Amino acid sequence: MPNITNTAKQLATEITNFNVKKNDVKGRTRITGEHVKNNQDVRLLLGKSSIRPEALPSEVDIKKLERRVKTLDKEIAKKKLKGKNDTEE
């Protein structure tokens, strides 16, 4: 998930938490309604800046990125070792 989408979701959650405490909102239905409203408001705000979360490219999964870096490191090490062996002969 792109960072801006994550941040937007966190903002909506924080607004919900704030309003629930401030207005003493009780009950699952009312709290859920508050949260849905805040998500919609944040989405409208993103839209004003022409940001549509569903149109954003997905971020690279960190685990995939770590595996790719390890693979590249191994390939580089092999090339260095191979080059070293070629000069020793």
C-alpha positions as CSV (number, residue, x, y, z in Angstrom):
1,M,0.0,0.0,0.0
2,P,1.4,3.4,-0.9
3,N,2.6,5.5,2.0
4,I,0.0,8.3,1.3
5,T,-2.8,5.7,1.6
6,N,-1.4,4.4,4.9
7,T,-1.1,7.9,6.3
8,A,-4.7,8.8,5.1
9,K,-6.1,5.7,6.9
10,Q,-4.1,6.6,10.1
11,L,-5.5,10.1,9.9
12,A,-9.1,8.9,9.6
13,T,-8.5,6.6,12.6
14,E,-7.0,9.3,14.7
15,I,-9.9,11.7,13.9
16,T,-12.3,8.9,14.9
17,N,-10.4,8.3,18.2
18,F,-10.4,12.0,18.9
19,N,-14.1,12.5,18.2
20,V,-15.1,9.4,20.1
21,K,-13.4,10.7,23.3
22,K,-14.4,14.3,22.8
23,N,-18.1,13.6,22.1
24,D,-18.3,10.5,24.4
25,V,-19.5,8.3,21.5
26,K,-20.6,4.9,22.7
27,G,-21.7,1.8,20.9
28,R,-20.3,-0.1,18.0
29,T,-22.7,1.2,15.4
30,R,-22.1,4.8,16.3
31,I,-18.3,4.4,16.5
32,T,-18.3,2.6,13.1
33,G,-20.5,5.3,11.6
34,E,-18.0,7.9,12.9
35,H,-15.1,6.0,11.4
36,V,-16.8,5.5,8.0
37,K,-17.6,9.3,7.9
38,N,-14.0,10.2,8.7
39,N,-12.7,7.8,6.0
40,Q,-15.1,9.4,3.5
41,D,-14.0,12.9,4.5
42,V,-10.3,12.0,4.2
43,R,-11.0,10.4,0.8
44,L,-12.7,13.6,-0.4
45,L,-9.7,15.6,0.8
46,L,-7.4,13.3,-1.3
47,G,-9.7,13.8,-4.2
48,K,-9.3,17.6,-4.0
49,S,-5.6,17.0,-4.7
50,S,-6.5,14.6,-7.6
51,I,-5.3,11.6,-5.5
52,R,-7.3,8.4,-6.1
53,P,-6.0,5.6,-3.9
54,E,-7.2,2.8,-6.3
55,A,-5.2,4.5,-9.1
56,L,-1.9,4.6,-7.2
57,P,0.8,2.1,-8.0
58,S,1.4,-0.5,-5.3
59,E,4.5,-0.3,-3.3
60,V,7.1,-3.0,-3.5
61,D,6.7,-5.5,-0.7
62,I,9.7,-5.1,1.7
63,K,10.3,-8.8,2.0
64,K,10.6,-9.1,-1.8
65,L,12.9,-6.2,-1.9
66,E,15.1,-7.7,0.8
67,R,15.3,-11.0,-1.1
68,R,16.2,-9.1,-4.3
69,V,19.0,-7.2,-2.5
70,K,20.4,-10.5,-1.1
71,T,20.3,-12.1,-4.5
72,L,22.1,-9.1,-6.1
73,D,24.7,-9.1,-3.3
74,K,25.4,-12.8,-4.0
75,E,25.7,-12.2,-7.7
76,I,28.2,-9.3,-7.1
77,A,30.2,-11.5,-4.7
78,K,30.4,-14.3,-7.3
79,K,31.6,-11.8,-10.0
80,K,34.2,-10.4,-7.7
81,L,35.4,-13.9,-6.8
82,K,35.4,-15.0,-10.4
83,G,37.4,-11.8,-11.4
84,K,39.9,-12.5,-8.6
85,N,40.4,-16.1,-9.8
86,D,41.0,-15.0,-13.4
87,T,43.8,-12.6,-12.3
88,E,45.5,-15.2,-10.1
89,E,46.2,-17.6,-12.9
